[in-house]
Amino acid sequence: MNEMGKEFIFGITRIISEPIKIKNLLIDLIQSATFEILLILPTSNAFLRKNRIGVMQILKKMTEDNPKLLARILTPTNNIVDKIIKTVLVNNYDGNGTKIDIKSIEETSEITINTVTIIVIDRKISLVIEKEDDAKEDFMEAIGSATYSSSRPTVLSYISIFQILWNESKLFEKLKTHDKMQKEFINIASHEMKTPVQAILGYIELFNEYPDTNNKIMDAIFRNAIRLQKLTQDILDVTKIESNTLILHKESFNLNEKIRSVLEDFNKGIQANSYNKNDHFVNIVYKTKLLEKDILIYADKIRVYQVISNLLNNAIKCMHKTKGGNITISTIENKKDNKVTVGIKDEGTGIDSEIMPNLFNKFVSKSENGMGLGLFISKSIIEAHGGNIWAENNLYNDERGSTFFFSLPLF
């Protein structure tokens, strides 16, 4: 008893020096788990040794047999470890998500200096195994002594170590992904910008050599200048979106009036170079009665214009392999949900099944006509307004093509 009359219950801590007992205890502990296994492996060789004595296979079977059991593993990896993870562990999946969650840690991390394997079972028991010679392939030859503990303070300390390393690993993964995306963005942007710039320079050289074709040359220069301007604007918009500096200038306006103005601009030929693909005509129509009604929203007028233009351009590109057809625009007001939904329906080839899950991500495009930033930017603009954007293929009455929708709150 302590001075306050409360009883402390101390757990057991003991040292185990016989390799065979350590091996058997490790396996027994894993097989006793009911809801959680936390495992830290100091080296890729440590992972391989555990795999040789069947630890990974036992983990797989345990999590398959017990739907409540989750295993989390931190380990350095190499090609061999990655292959084992993919073939033995990662395929262990159910409808609720992966039941064996694995994150990679660097071989040079702090845990490597300690040269220990740490396993915590159900947040009640810990086993810490020291390695004696990491070069040994055999588990029994490589390990030294082990410390078993059911002491709560000891177990909690190892849980804290695991959580710190787990969070560091997640942060490192995010940094690597961000770095990869940044490099990819720069490479694609520089490549895309070269095309219109080189075209403009080439046409300028032809300008004096072929005076009889100056009108056609000027048209080509103008088209490429617009393309370069749009590309530059898209890159600036992406930068603003990713740095959370996209500012909306909201005002009350009639959405249908804005859609009509977009259509007028398209029909005046501002983006006429997109209208005819493979010499097939594309006709943009709208449901007159729906678009004649006033629908008031409170939004950034310029950004909404940008979204509609992006979706129209996307619809035109989707029809470049067809024999032309109609693009139909409609608006549906739902006062019950206080939303308006805009639909832009094309008669193109539809959305590729491989692209559909990542349709609104950056650079997701099988088109040769740009970087694939328009849908990403449109999604960000709509969501910044508190709306939603989505797409689906037209599957009714043997219709071809796809329809893009976005919704915005009513004023």
C-alpha positions in Angstrom: 0.0 0.0 0.0 1.1 3.6 -0.6 0.5 6.6 1.7 -2.9 7.2 0.0 -4.0 3.6 0.6 -3.9 2.7 -3.1 -2.4 -0.6 -4.1 0.2 -0.7 -6.9 0.3 -3.8 -9.1 3.7 -4.3 -10.6 4.2 -6.4 -13.7 6.8 -9.0 -14.4 10.1 -8.2 -16.1 12.6 -11.0 -16.8 15.7 -11.6 -18.9 15.8 -14.6 -21.3 19.2 -15.7 -22.6 18.4 -19.0 -24.4 17.7 -18.5 -28.1 15.2 -21.4 -28.4 13.1 -20.0 -25.6 13.2 -16.5 -27.1 12.0 -17.9 -30.5 9.2 -19.9 -28.9 8.1 -17.0 -26.7 8.0 -14.6 -29.7 5.8 -17.0 -31.7 3.6 -17.7 -28.6 3.1 -14.0 -27.9 2.1 -13.3 -31.5 -0.4 -16.2 -31.4 -1.9 -14.8 -28.2 -2.7 -11.4 -29.6 -6.4 -10.4 -29.6 -6.5 -6.9 -31.0 -3.1 -5.3 -31.7 0.5 -6.3 -32.6 3.2 -3.6 -32.8 6.5 -4.7 -34.3 9.7 -2.8 -34.8 12.5 -4.5 -36.8 15.9 -2.7 -36.7 17.3 -4.0 -40.0 16.1 -5.7 -43.2 18.1 -8.8 -42.2 16.1 -8.9 -38.9 12.9 -8.9 -41.1 14.2 -11.8 -43.2 15.2 -13.8 -40.1 11.7 -13.4 -38.6 10.2 -14.4 -42.0 12.4 -17.6 -42.0 11.0 -18.8 -38.7 7.4 -18.2 -39.9 6.6 -14.9 -38.1 5.1 -13.2 -41.2 3.0 -16.2 -42.2 1.7 -16.4 -38.6 0.8 -12.7 -38.7 -1.0 -13.2 -42.0 -3.0 -16.2 -40.6 -3.7 -14.5 -37.3 -5.1 -11.3 -38.9 -7.2 -13.4 -41.4 -8.7 -15.5 -38.6 -9.3 -12.6 -36.2 -11.2 -9.7 -37.9 -10.5 -7.5 -34.8 -6.7 -8.0 -34.9 -4.5 -5.2 -36.5 -0.8 -5.6 -36.9 1.5 -2.6 -37.5 5.1 -3.1 -38.6 8.0 -0.7 -38.9 11.0 -2.1 -40.9 13.8 -1.2 -43.2 13.3 -2.6 -46.6 15.2 -3.8 -49.7 14.1 -5.6 -52.8 13.8 -9.0 -51.1 11.8 -7.6 -48.2 9.5 -5.6 -50.6 8.8 -8.8 -52.5 7.9 -10.7 -49.2 5.7 -7.8 -48.1 3.8 -7.8 -51.5 3.4 -11.6 -51.7 2.8 -12.5 -48.1 1.5 -9.5 -46.2 0.0 -6.8 -48.4 -2.6 -9.1 -49.9 -4.1 -9.6 -46.5 -7.0 -7.2 -47.0 -10.7 -7.0 -46.1 -13.5 -4.6 -46.7 -12.5 -2.4 -43.8 -8.9 -1.9 -44.9 -5.5 -3.4 -44.6 -5.1 -5.4 -41.4 -1.3 -5.6 -41.6 0.0 -2.0 -42.0 3.6 -1.7 -42.9 5.8 1.4 -43.0 9.4 1.7 -44.0 12.0 3.2 -41.8 15.6 4.1 -42.7 18.3 1.6 -42.0 20.2 4.5 -40.4 17.5 5.5 -38.0 17.9 5.6 -34.2 16.4 2.2 -33.7 19.2 0.6 -35.7 21.8 1.9 -33.2 19.9 0.1 -30.4 20.0 -3.1 -32.6 16.8 -4.4 -31.0 13.6 -5.9 -32.2 10.6 -4.6 -30.2 7.2 -6.3 -30.1 4.2 -5.2 -28.1 1.1 -7.4 -27.8 -2.3 -5.9 -26.9 -0.6 -3.0 -25.2 0.0 -5.3 -22.2 3.2 -7.2 -22.9 6.5 -6.3 -24.5 9.4 -8.4 -25.8 12.7 -6.7 -26.7 15.2 -8.9 -28.5 18.9 -7.9 -28.9 20.8 -8.9 -31.9 24.3 -10.1 -31.6 25.4 -10.5 -35.2 23.2 -9.0 -37.9 25.1 -10.8 -40.6 23.9 -14.2 -39.5 20.9 -15.5 -41.5 19.8 -17.9 -38.8 17.6 -16.4 -36.1 19.1 -18.5 -33.3 22.7 -17.5 -34.2 22.0 -13.8 -34.7 20.2 -13.0 -31.4 21.5 -12.3 -27.9 19.3 -12.0 -24.9 15.7 -10.8 -24.7 13.7 -8.8 -22.1 10.1 -9.8 -21.5 7.9 -7.4 -19.5 4.3 -7.0 -18.4 5.1 -3.9 -16.4 2.7 -1.2 -17.5 5.3 1.7 -17.5 7.8 -0.4 -19.5 5.1 -1.4 -22.1 3.9 2.1 -22.4 7.4 3.4 -23.0 7.8 1.0 -26.0 4.4 2.0 -27.3 5.6 5.6 -27.2 8.7 4.7 -29.1 6.7 2.9 -31.7 4.2 5.8 -32.1 7.0 8.3 -32.5 8.8 6.3 -35.2 5.4 5.5 -36.9 4.6 9.2 -37.1 8.0 10.1 -38.4 7.6 7.4 -41.1 4.3 8.8 -42.2 5.8 12.3 -42.3 8.7 11.0 -44.3 6.4 9.3 -46.8 4.5 12.6 -47.3 7.7 14.5 -47.8 8.9 12.0 -50.4 5.6 12.1 -52.2 5.6 15.9 -52.2 9.2 16.0 -53.5 8.3 13.5 -56.3 5.2 15.5 -57.3 7.1 18.7 -57.3 9.8 17.3 -59.6 7.2 15.7 -61.8 5.3 19.0 -62.0 8.4 21.0 -62.9 9.4 18.4 -65.6 6.0 18.3 -67.2 5.5 22.1 -67.0 8.8 22.8 -68.7 8.1 20.2 -71.4 4.6 21.5 -72.0 5.8 25.1 -72.2 8.5 24.3 -74.8 5.9 23.2 -77.3 4.0 26.5 -77.8 7.2 28.6 -77.4 9.1 26.6 -80.1 6.0 26.9 -82.3 5.8 30.7 -81.9 9.5 31.1 -82.6 9.2 28.8 -85.7 6.3 30.7 -87.1 8.0 34.1 -86.5 11.0 32.9 -88.6 8.5 32.0 -91.4 6.8 35.3 -91.2 9.2 37.2 -93.5 10.1 34.3 -95.7 6.5 33.6 -96.8 4.6 37.0 -96.8 1.7 35.4 -98.8 0.8 33.2 -95.8 1.2 35.8 -93.1 -2.5 35.6 -92.1 -2.2 31.9 -91.5 1.1 32.3 -89.7 -0.4 35.0 -87.4 -3.4 32.8 -86.6 -0.9 30.0 -85.6 1.1 32.4 -83.5 -2.1 33.6 -81.8 -3.3 30.1 -81.1 0.0 29.1 -79.5 0.2 32.3 -77.5 -3.2 31.6 -76.0 -2.1 28.0 -75.3 1.0 29.4 -73.5 -1.1 31.9 -71.6 -3.5 29.3 -70.4 -0.7 26.9 -69.4 1.0 29.7 -67.4 -2.3 30.5 -65.7 -2.9 26.9 -64.8 0.5 26.6 -63.2 -0.1 29.7 -61.2 -3.5 28.4 -60.1 -2.0 25.1 -59.0 0.7 26.9 -57.0 -2.1 29.0 -55.3 -4.2 25.9 -54.5 -1.3 23.9 -53.1 -0.1 26.8 -51.0 -3.6 27.6 -49.7 -3.5 31.1 -51.2 -6.3 30.8 -53.7 -8.5 33.8 -52.8 -12.2 33.9 -53.9 -13.9 37.2 -54.6 -17.5 36.3 -54.1 -20.6 38.2 -55.2 -24.2 37.5 -56.0 -25.0 36.7 -59.6 -27.2 34.7 -61.9 -25.5 31.4 -62.7 -27.5 30.8 -65.9 -26.5 34.2 -67.2 -22.8 33.3 -66.6 -23.3 30.0 -68.5 -24.8 31.8 -71.4 -21.9 34.2 -71.5 -19.4 31.3 -71.6 -21.4 29.7 -74.5 -21.3 33.0 -76.4 -17.5 33.3 -76.0 -17.1 29.7 -77.3 -19.4 30.4 -80.2 -17.5 33.6 -81.1 -14.5 31.4 -81.6 -12.3 32.4 -78.6 -11.4 28.8 -78.3 -12.4 27.8 -81.9 -9.2 25.8 -82.3 -10.8 23.2 -80.0 -14.1 22.9 -81.9 -13.1 20.7 -84.8 -11.2 17.5 -84.1 -10.4 15.3 -87.0 -12.7 17.5 -89.2 -15.7 16.5 -87.1 -18.1 19.2 -86.0 -18.9 19.7 -82.3 -22.1 21.5 -81.4 -22.7 23.0 -78.0 -26.3 23.2 -77.0 -28.3 23.8 -73.8 -31.7 23.2 -72.4 -33.3 26.5 -73.1 -36.0 26.5 -70.5 -33.6 25.5 -67.7 -31.0 28.1 -68.6 -33.6 31.0 -69.0 -34.5 30.8 -65.4 -32.6 33.0 -62.9 -30.5 31.0 -60.4 -28.7 33.1 -57.9 -25.5 32.0 -56.3 -22.9 33.7 -54.1 -19.6 32.9 -55.7 -16.5 34.1 -57.5 -17.8 34.9 -60.9 -14.4 34.6 -62.7 -13.6 31.3 -61.1 -17.0 29.8 -61.9 -16.5 30.9 -65.5 -13.1 29.2 -65.4 -14.7 25.9 -64.2 -17.4 25.9 -66.9 -14.8 26.7 -69.6 -12.5 23.9 -68.4 -15.4 21.4 -68.4 -16.4 22.5 -71.9 -12.9 22.1 -73.2 -12.7 18.7 -71.6 -15.9 17.7 -73.2 -14.6 18.8 -76.6 -11.4 16.8 -76.1 -13.4 13.7 -75.2 -15.1 13.9 -78.6 -12.0 14.1 -80.7 -12.1 10.4 -81.6 -15.9 10.4 -82.5 -17.8 11.7 -85.5 -18.7 14.8 -83.6 -22.0 15.4 -81.9 -23.6 17.5 -79.2 -22.4 18.8 -75.9 -25.5 19.5 -73.7 -25.5 21.9 -70.7 -28.2 21.8 -68.1 -28.8 23.3 -64.6 -31.1 21.8 -62.0 -32.1 23.8 -58.9 -32.7 21.8 -55.7 -34.1 24.2 -53.1 -34.6 21.4 -50.6 -30.8 20.9 -50.4 -30.2 24.6 -51.2 -28.0 23.6 -54.2 -27.8 24.0 -57.9 -26.2 21.3 -60.1 -24.7 22.0 -63.5 -24.3 19.1 -65.9 -22.1 19.1 -69.0 -22.8 16.0 -71.2 -20.8 15.0 -74.2 -21.1 12.3 -76.8 -17.4 11.3 -76.8 -15.6 8.1 -76.0 -16.3 8.2 -72.3 -13.9 8.1 -69.4 -11.3 5.4 -69.3 -11.8 2.9 -66.4 -8.1 3.3 -65.4 -8.5 7.1 -65.1 -11.9 7.3 -63.4 -10.7 6.8 -59.8 -8.1 9.5 -60.1 -9.9 11.7 -62.6 -9.5 15.0 -60.7 -5.9 14.5 -59.6 -3.1 16.4 -61.3 -1.7 15.2 -64.6 -4.4 12.5 -65.0 -4.9 12.6 -68.7 -4.5 10.4 -71.8 -4.8 13.4 -74.0 -2.0 14.9 -76.0 -3.4 18.3 -75.6 -2.1 19.5 -72.2 -0.9 18.8 -68.7 -4.2 17.5 -67.3 -4.5 20.3 -64.8 -8.0 21.6 -65.7 -10.0 19.1 -63.8 -7.7 19.4 -60.7 -8.1 23.2 -60.7 -11.9 22.9 -61.3 -12.3 20.5 -58.3 -10.3 22.8 -56.1 -12.4 25.9 -57.1 -15.7 24.1 -56.6 -14.7 22.6 -53.2 -13.4 26.1 -52.1 -17.0 27.3 -52.6 -18.4 24.4 -50.5 -19.6 22.5 -53.6 -18.9 19.1 -55.1 -17.7 17.9 -58.6 -18.0 14.4 -60.1 -18.3 12.6 -63.4 -19.9 9.4 -64.8 -20.1 7.6 -68.1 -23.4 7.8 -69.9 -24.8 4.2 -69.6 -28.5 4.7 -70.2 -30.2 3.9 -73.6 -26.8 2.9 -75.2 -25.7 6.5 -74.9 -22.0 7.2 -75.5 -19.8 9.7 -73.8 -19.8 11.1 -70.3 -21.3 13.8 -68.1 -19.5 16.0 -65.7 -21.5 17.6 -62.8 -20.7 20.2 -60.3 -22.9 21.6 -57.5 -22.8 25.0 -55.7 -24.8 26.4 -52.8 -27.7 28.7 -53.7 -27.7 32.3 -52.6 
